[in-house]
Amino acid sequence: MLPYTVNFKVSARTLTGALNAHNKAAVDWGWQGLIAYGCHSLVVVIDSSTAQTLQVLEKHKADVVKVKWARENYHHNIGSPYSLRLASADVNGKIIVWDVAAGIAQCEIQEHAKPIQDVQWLWNQDASRDLLLAIHPPNYIVLWNADTGTKLWKKSYADNILSFSFDPFDPSHLTLLTSEGIVFISDFSPSKPPSGPGKKVYISSPHSSPAHSKVAAATGAKKALNKVKILITQEKPSAEFITLNDCLQLAYLPSKRNHMLLLYPREILILDLEVNQTVGVIAIERTGVPFLQVIPCFQRDCLFCLHENGCITLRVRRSYNSIFTTSSEEPDPDPVQELTYDLRSQCDAIRVTKTVRPFSMVCCPVNENAAALIVSDGRVMIWELKSAVCSRNSRNSSSGVSPLYSPVSFCGIPVGVLQNKLPDLSLDNMIGQSAVAGEEHPKSPILQEVHLKFLLTGLLSGLPSPHFAIRMCPPLTTKNIKVYQPLLAVGTSNGSVLVYHLTSGLLHKELSIHSCEVRSIAFRGERGNDESPIEMIKVSHLKQYLAVVFKDKPLELWDVRTCTILREMSKNFPAITALEWSPSHNLKSLRKKQLATREAMARQTVVSDTELSVVESSVISLLQEAESKSELSQNISAREHFVFTDNDGQVYHLTVEGNSVKDSARIPPDGSMGSITCIAWKGDTLVLGDMDGNLNFWDLKGRVSRGIPTHRSWVRKIRFAPGKGNQKLIAMYNDGAEVWDTKEVQMVSSLRSGRNVTFRILDVDWCTSDKVILASDDGCIRVLEMSMKSTCFRMDEQELTEPVWCPYLLVPRASLALKAFLLHQPWNGRYSLDVSHIDYPENEEIKNLLQEQLNSLSNDIKKLLLDPEFTLLQRCLLVSRLYGDESELHFWTVAAHYLHSLSQERAASTTAARAPAPRDRVNNPLDICYDILCENAYFQKFQLERVNLQEVKRSTYDHTRKCTDQLLLLGQTDRAVQLLLETSAENQHYYCDSLKACLVTTVTSSGPSQSTIKLVATNMIANGKLAEGVQLLCLIDKAADACRYLQTYGEWNRAAWLAKVRLNSEECADVLKRWVDHLCSPQVNQKSKALLVLLSLGCFSSVAETLHSMRYFDRAALFVEACLKYGAIEVSQDTEKLIAAIYADYARSLKNLGFKQGAVLFASKAGAAGRDLLNELESPKQELTAQ
């Protein structure tokens, strides 16, 4: 038994190289923390933090054009575990849904044989997580059940559809980018196809916008923006204005509702969809590098932009109050109202050539603080955003860019200066919110100014572009077991040799040797000559001699040990078509000679025992000793022989000893064989292959030969498998490869280009005795089983050089148990990341896997998890980020914010210092990306800021009218009247608008006028004029009635918006509670959204009750714990009963996970409700003690 272990297991894998043009947009960064991208017909999955390849999925028969990870926006439990699900679509219209961890295709979908234009998982409803929406060219959108492959519905449109984007705030709104314009769909539903053709709008030319003039000063920006008059029109523009083909991308802004961006090569246009108008332009100067792609962020109003030189820039929206004003200047009396995005950071560009150019960029969806760039040569570059605190005086005030401040909160809760925090955890922990118009940042010592910079934290390189020559290192034997590493040498077309380690799939070393293409590789030294191209290099089995075959020059024999030429054959030596060294050699005579030499040396020097033991140890050590200088000087060498064939097919047998070459025998050509192209020799079997695809098997012992016609054209290469007695060989042809068993003279497996696979084989070799290596023209190298069937491997079987944090790779029970272990610290009063002392009676292997996962966390994260001051709410938020759990992240963000602000208000009211509480709430409000969930005061301010912007940007009567309507709803009557009076006398609405202006100014609170207006409003609503009726009700301060009407007519979002901007908190809460009931109804089934609305209302006991009814036991128990810490739930008989039931159910679910210690903890907290469970958990212990 060996006292050490060597890992020489090589699993089937694929090394990938440069990408295909079709793969340009096939990349996605999932909530799971992994990046998937298409490489020809393969899908490669890499870990974003360590830049290691975790999986290569092979089943597509055509190039992959799209990949999309499933969203994690649902509650995870044993029934719905954390799983790696990915959809990939190809040029032939096939969509495959993968279980990435197991490497198997769960479902295959096919509609048409045309490339899929876009694909997206539906994430918004609680009913099903299996729905996938796809664009099938030219003009169909199809909704699929990705679990079963069933088509749910199909809808066609008039124009060719290029891509689509869902409104992140309203899942019923879908926008299609078509070849002609934009189609807005407002009734998207999983249950039925959208009715009608949607609202189609056209885009006028944006080229009058400041694409070619630098926006320097405020006035310049104002003039430039005013040029972009109408961007979206209902009428089709004339031919010279249709420039939609320039539009590279369309996307909603996830950071604020009803905003969309359009990307053009030289500008990004931000549209406000309420008025269909440009409210911001990001333009590139004439010398700037054009845009390729943009990704808008959710946590902050920021844009990641990719440029054509591979540079990624981050632009952050400027806060309005500080535009171009410094203490030394007078504030601008008329500041430009526009959305301005300042360049805050940029990474290095790449060297762009004809073959190397940036393809696509993806951004981390969980933390939004990292971007990955996919380059056409197969490189993946991961750039992380880092923040650095800068001193106030070092700021360059002349740049005109307002400073960025660090946020007050960390993980949802304000923290002190000395508390542990990790600012680079996510974008919202790096930079604070932009201040709303008219508000200064509070001058507080906690607010520190920060600068952002990109840091390259991961780089994954692909194989170079083909042509390749490959050669596996000598096989594993008992002699080399201590030092063996499965290394593969790859010779490239640019003259370098790359050595890959096949256990990890990583580049081991790169040798830049030649200046031209490497045609052949052999392990052990080799020499070439500049005169004539080398056709072939063959090293003898004892690694003594090297035969070099030239194109039009006689054979040369070299001594490998001294790297000197032994013999150059005469001019009349036959031309060689194939050559092979004999595996049988006179090793015994060599050993005798070596021992004699050693004895002679031993007489001259004193030999220690250890040296003697080395001398006698093994053949390998003898050979190594034979290379010592003393033995070389005496020119000890063994006799070896080789065979070769000439153009006529005659076989020559030559013997080499020292520098003498003897011609032993000549065998006349076999009549059935054509010109011999390759020879392989192992043991007593010699195999020849010819130009016509014939294989000739010679049994040298039995002196019989057998010819087999394969009908496969030219035999390019034959190679025997390693291992004693292993008589398998692989033969490579122009159109594929075959594995043969030479003992039985039978074909074992076959692979043919065009039939089984799409790629063409460039080179073959054996990896181990039962695995082959194929190099192919799609730039990949595949390690396959002997059957040569392309298979994906299981991710948990793979050997990784660096540990990877990915709880998705654990079995469901283990990943959920690990989550509970992280959340419920401290255990027995100890903060620990050591699983060994936890009572978790699963098998040791699973415990070790859990410990490996914990060990792979970064030191910064470990420090936070072990910090006693790190609160339960912060811990829940951090763990939801670590797990990439979208649903938990949003829930705990809103919960942490409102639980904390509630405790702040209570603290303020008890100390009678009422002033600071609301100030803190406005200074540190919930981010506007949560829209309707924000505090009312902050929400109102944001809406006023937005309507100001709309007012400045209006250019037509329609825009003005929409602004007037918004101002009336917001209660800004004076400004609304001004706009109404602007209507020109020629306009058909002149009379109505004038009367409306009179009405607005003269509305009094007298009884008769109010009742008349109310009657008119209700009549209008009854006759289908809902918006006008609501406006009238708002005029007479009957906004609560207006909200009720809106809800009756199904305008739930509009009602919630109106309640937030016009009603007091009690009336607003009534409206929102009715909305909650609607969201919880079975036909809507958006309970997770309802939970967030209840949190924003402070109805914490209702949240706990709803969570329990939804069977979200883990979230319910943690939420109750947090509420009790903050005193947010009033303890009464009913609530005590609810809390006990939640704890008992959670204890049961922990017991099902096998997490006994956690189950005991919560069963004991549940009191009477958990008593039975507690007895059940503790009874095995009593039995053991009784025995």
ChimeraX attribute file (.defattr): number of C-alpha atoms within 10 A of each C-alpha:
attribute: neighborCount
match mode: 1-to-1
recipient: residues
	/A:1	3
	/A:2	5
	/A:3	4
	/A:4	7
	/A:5	8
	/A:6	11
	/A:7	11
	/A:8	14
	/A:9	13
	/A:10	18
	/A:11	19
	/A:12	21
	/A:13	25
	/A:14	27
	/A:15	19
	/A:16	24
	/A:17	22
	/A:18	23
	/A:19	28
	/A:20	20
	/A:21	13
	/A:22	19
	/A:23	26
	/A:24	21
	/A:25	20
	/A:26	24
	/A:27	29
	/A:28	24
	/A:29	25
	/A:30	24
	/A:31	23
	/A:32	28
	/A:33	21
	/A:34	20
	/A:35	27
	/A:36	28
	/A:37	29
	/A:38	29
	/A:39	28
	/A:40	26
	/A:41	25
	/A:42	25
	/A:43	28
	/A:44	20
	/A:45	23
	/A:46	20
	/A:47	20
	/A:48	27
	/A:49	16
	/A:50	17
	/A:51	21
	/A:52	21
	/A:53	22
	/A:54	25
	/A:55	23
	/A:56	24
	/A:57	25
	/A:58	17
	/A:59	15
	/A:60	22
	/A:61	18
	/A:62	20
	/A:63	24
	/A:64	31
	/A:65	29
	/A:66	28
	/A:67	28
	/A:68	24
	/A:69	23
	/A:70	23
	/A:71	23
	/A:72	22
	/A:73	21
	/A:74	21
	/A:75	20
	/A:76	18
	/A:77	18
	/A:78	15
	/A:79	8
	/A:80	11
	/A:81	16
	/A:82	25
	/A:83	19
	/A:84	21
	/A:85	20
	/A:86	23
	/A:87	26
	/A:88	27
	/A:89	31
	/A:90	28
	/A:91	21
	/A:92	19
	/A:93	22
	/A:94	22
	/A:95	26
	/A:96	23
	/A:97	25
	/A:98	22
	/A:99	18
	/A:100	25
	/A:101	20
	/A:102	16
	/A:103	18
	/A:104	18
	/A:105	18
	/A:106	17
	/A:107	17
	/A:108	19
	/A:109	18
	/A:110	15
	/A:111	14
	/A:112	13
	/A:113	13
	/A:114	15
	/A:115	23
	/A:116	26
	/A:117	23
	/A:118	23
	/A:119	24
	/A:120	21
	/A:121	20
	/A:122	19
	/A:123	20
	/A:124	20
	/A:125	18
	/A:126	15
	/A:127	16
	/A:128	12
	/A:129	20
	/A:130	17
	/A:131	22
	/A:132	24
	/A:133	21
	/A:134	22
	/A:135	26
	/A:136	26
	/A:137	20
	/A:138	19
	/A:139	17
	/A:140	17
	/A:141	23
	/A:142	19
	/A:143	26
	/A:144	21
	/A:145	18
	/A:146	23
	/A:147	15
	/A:148	13
	/A:149	19
	/A:150	14
	/A:151	16
	/A:152	16
	/A:153	16
	/A:154	17
	/A:155	16
	/A:156	18
	/A:157	16
	/A:158	11
	/A:159	17
	/A:160	19
	/A:161	25
	/A:162	20
	/A:163	19
	/A:164	24
	/A:165	18
	/A:166	19
	/A:167	19
	/A:168	20
	/A:169	20
	/A:170	14
	/A:171	17
	/A:172	16
	/A:173	16
	/A:174	21
	/A:175	23
	/A:176	25
	/A:177	22
	/A:178	22
	/A:179	16
	/A:180	21
	/A:181	24
	/A:182	22
	/A:183	21
	/A:184	17
	/A:185	19
	/A:186	17
	/A:187	16
	/A:188	17
	/A:189	14
	/A:190	20
	/A:191	9
	/A:192	13
	/A:193	17
	/A:194	19
	/A:195	11
	/A:196	10
	/A:197	13
	/A:198	17
	/A:199	12
	/A:200	19
	/A:201	18
	/A:202	19
	/A:203	21
	/A:204	23
	/A:205	18
	/A:206	23
	/A:207	15
	/A:208	14
	/A:209	21
	/A:210	24
	/A:211	22
	/A:212	16
	/A:213	14
	/A:214	16
	/A:215	20
	/A:216	9
	/A:217	11
	/A:218	17
	/A:219	13
	/A:220	15
	/A:221	19
	/A:222	16
	/A:223	13
	/A:224	18
	/A:225	20
	/A:226	17
	/A:227	13
	/A:228	23
	/A:229	17
	/A:230	19
	/A:231	16
	/A:232	22
	/A:233	15
	/A:234	11
	/A:235	11
	/A:236	16
	/A:237	16
	/A:238	8
	/A:239	7
	/A:240	8
	/A:241	13
	/A:242	18
	/A:243	18
	/A:244	19
	/A:245	11
	/A:246	13
	/A:247	18
	/A:248	17
	/A:249	20
	/A:250	22
	/A:251	22
	/A:252	24
	/A:253	24
	/A:254	24
	/A:255	21
	/A:256	21
	/A:257	20
	/A:258	18
	/A:259	20
	/A:260	22
	/A:261	21
	/A:262	18
	/A:263	21
	/A:264	25
	/A:265	19
	/A:266	22
	/A:267	22
	/A:268	25
	/A:269	22
	/A:270	23
	/A:271	23
	/A:272	19
	/A:273	15
	/A:274	15
	/A:275	21
	/A:276	20
	/A:277	23
	/A:278	27
	/A:279	24
	/A:280	22
	/A:281	25
	/A:282	21
	/A:283	22
	/A:284	20
	/A:285	16
	/A:286	13
	/A:287	8
	/A:288	13
	/A:289	16
	/A:290	18
	/A:291	23
	/A:292	21
	/A:293	22
	/A:294	27
	/A:295	22
	/A:296	22
	/A:297	23
	/A:298	23
	/A:299	24
	/A:300	22
	/A:301	20
	/A:302	24
	/A:303	20
	/A:304	24
	/A:305	22
	/A:306	27
	/A:307	21
	/A:308	18
	/A:309	18
	/A:310	25
	/A:311	17
	/A:312	25
	/A:313	20
	/A:314	23
	/A:315	20
	/A:316	21
	/A:317	17
	/A:318	22
	/A:319	23
	/A:320	22
	/A:321	18
	/A:322	20
	/A:323	18
	/A:324	20
	/A:325	16
	/A:326	13
	/A:327	7
	/A:328	6
	/A:329	8
	/A:330	9
	/A:331	14
	/A:332	11
	/A:333	6
	/A:334	8
	/A:335	16
	/A:336	19
	/A:337	21
	/A:338	23
	/A:339	19
	/A:340	20
	/A:341	19
	/A:342	17
	/A:343	17
	/A:344	17
	/A:345	17
	/A:346	20
	/A:347	17
	/A:348	14
	/A:349	14
	/A:350	14
	/A:351	10
	/A:352	14
	/A:353	8
	/A:354	5
	/A:355	10
	/A:356	16
	/A:357	17
	/A:358	24
	/A:359	24
	/A:360	24
	/A:361	28
	/A:362	23
	/A:363	24
	/A:364	22
	/A:365	20
	/A:366	25
	/A:367	21
	/A:368	23
	/A:369	23
	/A:370	24
	/A:371	25
	/A:372	24
	/A:373	22
	/A:374	26
	/A:375	24
	/A:376	23
	/A:377	21
	/A:378	24
	/A:379	19
	/A:380	24
	/A:381	20
	/A:382	24
	/A:383	24
	/A:384	22
	/A:385	23
	/A:386	20
	/A:387	20
	/A:388	15
	/A:389	14
	/A:390	13
	/A:391	10
	/A:392	12
	/A:393	7
	/A:394	7
	/A:395	14
	/A:396	11
	/A:397	15
	/A:398	8
	/A:399	8
	/A:400	15
	/A:401	19
	/A:402	19
	/A:403	18
	/A:404	22
	/A:405	20
	/A:406	23
	/A:407	21
	/A:408	22
	/A:409	18
	/A:410	23
	/A:411	26
	/A:412	22
	/A:413	20
	/A:414	15
	/A:415	17
	/A:416	12
	/A:417	11
	/A:418	6
	/A:419	11
	/A:420	15
	/A:421	19
	/A:422	15
	/A:423	19
	/A:424	17
	/A:425	21
	/A:426	21
	/A:427	22
	/A:428	23
	/A:429	23
	/A:430	26
	/A:431	24
	/A:432	22
	/A:433	24
	/A:434	19
	/A:435	17
	/A:436	17
	/A:437	17
	/A:438	12
	/A:439	14
	/A:440	13
	/A:441	16
	/A:442	12
	/A:443	8
	/A:444	8
	/A:445	7
	/A:446	15
	/A:447	16
	/A:448	20
	/A:449	19
	/A:450	20
	/A:451	18
	/A:452	17
	/A:453	16
	/A:454	21
	/A:455	15
	/A:456	15
	/A:457	15
	/A:458	17
	/A:459	17
	/A:460	17
	/A:461	17
	/A:462	21
	/A:463	21
	/A:464	21
	/A:465	19
	/A:466	19
	/A:467	20
	/A:468	26
	/A:469	21
	/A:470	27
	/A:471	21
	/A:472	23
	/A:473	19
	/A:474	18
	/A:475	18
	/A:476	18
	/A:477	12
	/A:478	7
	/A:479	13
	/A:480	13
	/A:481	15
	/A:482	12
	/A:483	8
	/A:484	17
	/A:485	19
	/A:486	20
	/A:487	21
	/A:488	23
	/A:489	23
	/A:490	25
	/A:491	26
	/A:492	24
	/A:493	19
	/A:494	18
	/A:495	16
	/A:496	19
	/A:497	23
	/A:498	20
	/A:499	21
	/A:500	21
	/A:501	16
	/A:502	25
	/A:503	20
	/A:504	20
	/A:505	22
	/A:506	18
	/A:507	17
	/A:508	14
	/A:509	12
	/A:510	13
	/A:511	12
	/A:512	12
	/A:513	12
	/A:514	14
	/A:515	10
	/A:516	11
	/A:517	16
	/A:518	21
	/A:519	18
	/A:520	17
	/A:521	20
	/A:522	17
	/A:523	14
	/A:524	14
	/A:525	16
	/A:526	18
	/A:527	15
	/A:528	12
	/A:529	9
	/A:530	6
	/A:531	9
	/A:532	12
	/A:533	14
	/A:534	19
	/A:535	15
	/A:536	19
	/A:537	20
	/A:538	21
	/A:539	23
	/A:540	19
	/A:541	16
	/A:542	18
	/A:543	15
	/A:544	22
	/A:545	28
	/A:546	26
	/A:547	24
	/A:548	22
	/A:549	24
	/A:550	20
	/A:551	14
	/A:552	13
	/A:553	18
	/A:554	17
	/A:555	20
	/A:556	17
	/A:557	21
	/A:558	21
	/A:559	22
	/A:560	21
	/A:561	17
	/A:562	13
	/A:563	13
	/A:564	11
	/A:565	16
	/A:566	18
	/A:567	16
	/A:568	14
	/A:569	14
	/A:570	11
	/A:571	10
	/A:572	7
	/A:573	12
	/A:574	17
	/A:575	19
	/A:576	25
	/A:577	21
	/A:578	25
	/A:579	26
	/A:580	23
	/A:581	26
	/A:582	21
	/A:583	16
	/A:584	16
	/A:585	16
	/A:586	13
	/A:587	16
	/A:588	10
	/A:589	13
	/A:590	18
	/A:591	18
	/A:592	11
	/A:593	17
	/A:594	20
	/A:595	16
	/A:596	12
	/A:597	16
	/A:598	16
	/A:599	12
	/A:600	11
	/A:601	14
	/A:602	13
	/A:603	9
	/A:604	8
	/A:605	9
	/A:606	8
	/A:607	11
	/A:608	9
	/A:609	9
	/A:610	8
	/A:611	10
	/A:612	11
	/A:613	10
	/A:614	12
	/A:615	16
	/A:616	11
	/A:617	12
	/A:618	11
	/A:619	13
	/A:620	12
	/A:621	15
	/A:622	17
	/A:623	17
	/A:624	9
	/A:625	16
	/A:626	23
	/A:627	18
	/A:628	11
	/A:629	12
	/A:630	14
	/A:631	17
	/A:632	13
	/A:633	9
	/A:634	9
	/A:635	13
	/A:636	17
	/A:637	24
	/A:638	18
	/A:639	18
	/A:640	23
	/A:641	23
	/A:642	20
	/A:643	21
	/A:644	22
	/A:645	27
	/A:646	19
	/A:647	16
	/A:648	17
	/A:649	23
	/A:650	16
	/A:651	20
	/A:652	19
	/A:653	19
	/A:654	17
	/A:655	17
	/A:656	17
	/A:657	15
	/A:658	16
	/A:659	15
	/A:660	10
	/A:661	17
	/A:662	12
	/A:663	11
	/A:664	12
	/A:665	12
	/A:666	14
	/A:667	11
	/A:668	12
	/A:669	17
	/A:670	14
	/A:671	7
	/A:672	10
	/A:673	21
	/A:674	18
	/A:675	20
	/A:676	31
	/A:677	24
	/A:678	24
	/A:679	25
	/A:680	24
	/A:681	22
	/A:682	22
	/A:683	15
	/A:684	15
	/A:685	18
	/A:686	19
	/A:687	22
	/A:688	23
	/A:689	30
	/A:690	24
	/A:691	18
	/A:692	18
	/A:693	24
	/A:694	23
	/A:695	24
	/A:696	22
	/A:697	21
	/A:698	19
	/A:699	17
	/A:700	12
	/A:701	9
	/A:702	9
	/A:703	9
	/A:704	9
	/A:705	14
	/A:706	11
	/A:707	17
	/A:708	15
	/A:709	15
	/A:710	15
	/A:711	10
	/A:712	18
	/A:713	15
	/A:714	22
	/A:715	26
	/A:716	21
	/A:717	22
	/A:718	24
	/A:719	20
	/A:720	22
	/A:721	22
	/A:722	20
	/A:723	14
	/A:724	10
	/A:725	10
	/A:726	16
	/A:727	20
	/A:728	24
	/A:729	24
	/A:730	25
	/A:731	23
	/A:732	25
	/A:733	25
	/A:734	17
	/A:735	18
	/A:736	25
	/A:737	26
	/A:738	21
	/A:739	24
	/A:740	20
	/A:741	16
	/A:742	20
	/A:743	13
	/A:744	9
	/A:745	15
	/A:746	12
	/A:747	15
	/A:748	16
	/A:749	15
	/A:750	17
	/A:751	19
	/A:752	18
	/A:753	14
	/A:754	12
	/A:755	10
	/A:756	13
	/A:757	17
	/A:758	18
	/A:759	22
	/A:760	19
	/A:761	23
	/A:762	23
	/A:763	22
	/A:764	28
	/A:765	25
	/A:766	24
	/A:767	26
	/A:768	23
	/A:769	19
	/A:770	15
	/A:771	18
	/A:772	23
	/A:773	26
	/A:774	23
	/A:775	25
	/A:776	20
	/A:777	16
	/A:778	23
	/A:779	25
	/A:780	26
	/A:781	24
	/A:782	19
	/A:783	26
	/A:784	22
	/A:785	19
	/A:786	21
	/A:787	15
	/A:788	20
	/A:789	13
	/A:790	18
	/A:791	19
	/A:792	22
	/A:793	21
	/A:794	18
	/A:795	16
	/A:796	12
	/A:797	10
	/A:798	18
	/A:799	17
	/A:800	16
	/A:801	12
	/A:802	11
	/A:803	15
	/A:804	21
	/A:805	20
	/A:806	18
	/A:807	23
	/A:808	19
	/A:809	21
	/A:810	19
	/A:811	15
	/A:812	20
	/A:813	19
	/A:814	22
	/A:815	24
	/A:816	23
	/A:817	21
	/A:818	21
	/A:819	16
	/A:820	17
	/A:821	20
	/A:822	21
	/A:823	20
	/A:824	15
	/A:825	19
	/A:826	16
	/A:827	15
	/A:828	10
	/A:829	7
	/A:830	10
	/A:831	15
	/A:832	18
	/A:833	17
	/A:834	12
	/A:835	16
	/A:836	12
	/A:837	9
	/A:838	16
	/A:839	12
	/A:840	19
	/A:841	12
	/A:842	14
	/A:843	8
	/A:844	11
	/A:845	9
	/A:846	16
	/A:847	18
	/A:848	13
	/A:849	17
	/A:850	20
	/A:851	16
	/A:852	15
	/A:853	19
	/A:854	20
	/A:855	16
	/A:856	14
	/A:857	15
	/A:858	10
	/A:859	10
	/A:860	12
	/A:861	16
	/A:862	15
	/A:863	14
	/A:864	18
	/A:865	23
	/A:866	16
	/A:867	17
	/A:868	13
	/A:869	12
	/A:870	18
	/A:871	15
	/A:872	19
	/A:873	25
	/A:874	21
	/A:875	20
	/A:876	26
	/A:877	23
	/A:878	23
	/A:879	20
	/A:880	22
	/A:881	21
	/A:882	21
	/A:883	22
	/A:884	25
	/A:885	22
	/A:886	20
	/A:887	17
	/A:888	22
	/A:889	21
	/A:890	17
	/A:891	20
	/A:892	24
	/A:893	22
	/A:894	22
	/A:895	26
	/A:896	24
	/A:897	24
	/A:898	25
	/A:899	22
	/A:900	20
	/A:901	20
	/A:902	18
	/A:903	16
	/A:904	17
	/A:905	18
	/A:906	16
	/A:907	14
	/A:908	16
	/A:909	14
	/A:910	9
	/A:911	8
	/A:912	9
	/A:913	11
	/A:914	14
	/A:915	11
	/A:916	12
	/A:917	19
	/A:918	16
	/A:919	12
	/A:920	14
	/A:921	20
	/A:922	13
	/A:923	18
	/A:924	19
	/A:925	20
	/A:926	23
	/A:927	24
	/A:928	22
	/A:929	20
	/A:930	19
	/A:931	17
	/A:932	20
	/A:933	21
	/A:934	22
	/A:935	20
	/A:936	22
	/A:937	14
	/A:938	22
	/A:939	21
	/A:940	18
	/A:941	15
	/A:942	19
	/A:943	16
	/A:944	19
	/A:945	16
	/A:946	17
	/A:947	19
	/A:948	16
	/A:949	19
	/A:950	25
	/A:951	20
	/A:952	15
	/A:953	24
	/A:954	22
	/A:955	15
	/A:956	10
	/A:957	15
	/A:958	12
	/A:959	18
	/A:960	22
	/A:961	19
	/A:962	16
	/A:963	25
	/A:964	22
	/A:965	17
	/A:966	19
	/A:967	23
	/A:968	19
	/A:969	22
	/A:970	21
	/A:971	17
	/A:972	14
	/A:973	17
	/A:974	13
	/A:975	14
	/A:976	24
	/A:977	21
	/A:978	12
	/A:979	19
	/A:980	24
	/A:981	16
	/A:982	13
	/A:983	19
	/A:984	13
	/A:985	11
	/A:986	8
	/A:987	10
	/A:988	10
	/A:989	13
	/A:990	16
	/A:991	14
	/A:992	12
	/A:993	20
	/A:994	16
	/A:995	12
	/A:996	16
	/A:997	19
	/A:998	14
	/A:999	14
	/A:1000	18
	/A:1001	13
	/A:1002	10
	/A:1003	13
	/A:1004	13
	/A:1005	11
	/A:1006	9
	/A:1007	8
	/A:1008	10
	/A:1009	14
	/A:1010	19
	/A:1011	13
	/A:1012	10
	/A:1013	17
	/A:1014	21
	/A:1015	15
	/A:1016	15
	/A:1017	23
	/A:1018	20
	/A:1019	14
	/A:1020	17
	/A:1021	19
	/A:1022	12
	/A:1023	10
	/A:1024	11
	/A:1025	13
	/A:1026	19
	/A:1027	14
	/A:1028	15
	/A:1029	24
	/A:1030	27
	/A:1031	22
	/A:1032	25
	/A:1033	23
	/A:1034	23
	/A:1035	22
	/A:1036	18
	/A:1037	17
	/A:1038	17
	/A:1039	24
	/A:1040	22
	/A:1041	16
	/A:1042	25
	/A:1043	28
	/A:1044	19
	/A:1045	20
	/A:1046	22
	/A:1047	19
	/A:1048	11
	/A:1049	13
	/A:1050	12
	/A:1051	14
	/A:1052	21
	/A:1053	16
	/A:1054	13
	/A:1055	25
	/A:1056	22
	/A:1057	19
	/A:1058	23
	/A:1059	25
	/A:1060	26
	/A:1061	22
	/A:1062	21
	/A:1063	18
	/A:1064	12
	/A:1065	14
	/A:1066	10
	/A:1067	16
	/A:1068	23
	/A:1069	21
	/A:1070	15
	/A:1071	23
	/A:1072	26
	/A:1073	18
	/A:1074	14
	/A:1075	20
	/A:1076	19
	/A:1077	12
	/A:1078	19
	/A:1079	20
	/A:1080	17
	/A:1081	12
	/A:1082	10
	/A:1083	9
	/A:1084	13
	/A:1085	16
	/A:1086	18
	/A:1087	22
	/A:1088	23
	/A:1089	20
	/A:1090	21
	/A:1091	24
	/A:1092	22
	/A:1093	23
	/A:1094	22
	/A:1095	24
	/A:1096	23
	/A:1097	20
	/A:1098	18
	/A:1099	16
	/A:1100	22
	/A:1101	21
	/A:1102	14
	/A:1103	21
	/A:1104	27
	/A:1105	17
	/A:1106	19
	/A:1107	21
	/A:1108	22
	/A:1109	12
	/A:1110	13
	/A:1111	16
	/A:1112	18
	/A:1113	24
	/A:1114	22
	/A:1115	20
	/A:1116	24
	/A:1117	24
	/A:1118	20
	/A:1119	24
	/A:1120	23
	/A:1121	17
	/A:1122	20
	/A:1123	21
	/A:1124	13
	/A:1125	14
	/A:1126	15
	/A:1127	15
	/A:1128	19
	/A:1129	20
	/A:1130	13
	/A:1131	13
	/A:1132	9
	/A:1133	8
	/A:1134	9
	/A:1135	15
	/A:1136	15
	/A:1137	15
	/A:1138	18
	/A:1139	24
	/A:1140	21
	/A:1141	21
	/A:1142	31
	/A:1143	29
	/A:1144	29
	/A:1145	26
	/A:1146	27
	/A:1147	30
	/A:1148	23
	/A:1149	18
	/A:1150	25
	/A:1151	20
	/A:1152	14
	/A:1153	23
	/A:1154	18
	/A:1155	25
	/A:1156	21
	/A:1157	20
	/A:1158	24
	/A:1159	26
	/A:1160	23
	/A:1161	17
	/A:1162	23
	/A:1163	30
	/A:1164	19
	/A:1165	17
	/A:1166	25
	/A:1167	18
	/A:1168	15
	/A:1169	19
	/A:1170	25
	/A:1171	15
	/A:1172	12
	/A:1173	22
	/A:1174	22
	/A:1175	14
	/A:1176	12
	/A:1177	16
	/A:1178	12
	/A:1179	11
	/A:1180	11
	/A:1181	10
	/A:1182	10
	/A:1183	9
	/A:1184	8
	/A:1185	7
	/A:1186	7
	/A:1187	5
